[in-house]
Amino acid sequence: MMIVVPTLGAKVEALCEGIAVGMLPERVAEGPIHEGRLVARRIVGVRELTNCYLAWREDKVGRALEWWIERLDTSDLAERFLAGLGDTKEQQSSGQ
């Protein structure tokens, strides 16, 4: 059986509730692990780094795509992206 969730935050919640198993980026998992909501396990045979590729059609460039390309072309993209990944539903609803 496969469980599909709409966001990374939802995945974290499913893992913390014990209804799924899976892998998370260390930055995302460190909070729930520290809180005792998740248990870290070392897995053999998993690559330490994974490439991420983005693609789009060059013949269909509109204002929205230009906006995304501009945002993606920043030196602090990874830091900004990872800063928000650890937020869970509980943190978002409580305003933390």
Buried (B, 14 or more C-beta within 10 A) or exposed (E): EEEEBEEBBBBBBBBBEEEBEEEBEEBBBBBBBEEEBBEEEEEEEEEEEEEEEEEEEEEEEEEEEEEEEEEEEEEEEEEEEEEEBBBBEEEEEEEE
